[in-house]
């Protein structure tokens, strides 16, 4: 039987990769993600990433586990591990819902 701690550990070992149907561009210091396939209505969606989200996006390479990405956030942004984990979980959830990444 899985406990919340086991589920947390399982989620931390997952790896994700970016959807290939996107382009990313840095404009005026902000990173933008633009879908390049799909319906015309989908093309109207534009995603901007804050500095932490941009760091996470760059680290999603289908090789690094979420734990490794989390450790990098703590080091790069000098935040608590709990805050880094919460931010990472939230962004991964949003990226999955938007179809911008896959496991």
C-alpha positions in Angstrom: 0.0 0.0 0.0 1.3 3.4 -1.0 1.6 6.1 1.6 1.7 9.8 0.9 5.5 9.7 1.5 5.9 6.9 -1.1 3.8 8.7 -3.6 5.9 11.8 -3.1 9.1 9.8 -3.6 7.6 8.1 -6.8 6.7 11.5 -8.2 10.2 12.9 -7.5 11.8 10.1 -9.6 9.7 10.9 -12.7 11.3 12.5 -15.7 9.5 14.7 -18.3 10.3 16.0 -21.7 9.1 19.0 -23.7 6.5 18.7 -26.4 8.2 18.8 -29.8 5.3 20.9 -31.2 6.5 24.1 -29.4 8.9 26.8 -30.0 10.4 28.9 -27.3 11.8 32.3 -27.7 13.3 34.8 -25.2 12.0 38.3 -25.9 12.7 41.3 -23.7 14.0 39.0 -20.9 10.9 36.8 -20.9 10.7 33.2 -22.2 7.7 32.6 -24.4 6.3 29.1 -25.4 4.3 29.0 -28.6 2.5 25.9 -29.9 3.2 25.3 -33.6 0.7 22.5 -34.4 -2.9 22.1 -33.8 -6.1 24.0 -34.5 -5.9 27.7 -35.3 -7.5 28.5 -31.9 -4.7 26.6 -30.2 -2.2 28.8 -32.1 -3.6 31.8 -30.2 -2.2 30.5 -26.9 1.0 31.9 -25.8 2.8 31.0 -22.5 5.2 33.1 -20.6 7.5 31.8 -17.9 8.8 33.5 -14.8 12.5 32.9 -13.9 11.8 29.8 -11.8 9.5 28.3 -14.4 12.1 29.1 -17.1 14.7 27.3 -15.1 12.4 24.3 -14.7 11.6 24.4 -18.5 15.3 24.3 -19.4 15.9 21.4 -17.1 13.1 19.2 -18.5 15.3 17.0 -20.8 13.9 13.5 -20.3 17.0 12.7 -18.3 16.8 14.6 -15.0 14.4 13.5 -12.4 12.1 15.9 -10.7 14.2 15.5 -7.6 17.3 16.7 -9.5 15.4 19.6 -10.9 14.1 20.5 -7.4 17.7 20.4 -6.0 18.8 22.7 -8.7 16.0 25.2 -7.9 17.0 25.2 -4.3 20.6 25.9 -5.3 19.9 28.4 -8.0 17.2 30.5 -6.3 18.1 30.0 -2.6 14.7 28.9 -1.6 13.6 26.2 0.8 13.2 22.6 -0.4 9.5 22.7 0.5 9.0 25.9 -1.6 10.9 24.5 -4.5 8.9 21.2 -4.4 5.6 23.1 -4.3 6.5 25.4 -7.2 7.8 22.4 -9.2 4.6 20.3 -8.6 2.4 23.2 -9.5 4.3 24.0 -12.8 4.5 20.4 -13.8 0.8 20.0 -13.3 0.1 23.1 -15.4 2.4 22.1 -18.2 0.9 18.6 -18.3 -2.7 20.0 -18.5 -1.6 22.4 -21.3 0.0 19.5 -23.2 3.4 21.3 -23.2 5.3 18.3 -21.6 4.9 14.5 -21.3 6.2 11.9 -19.0 
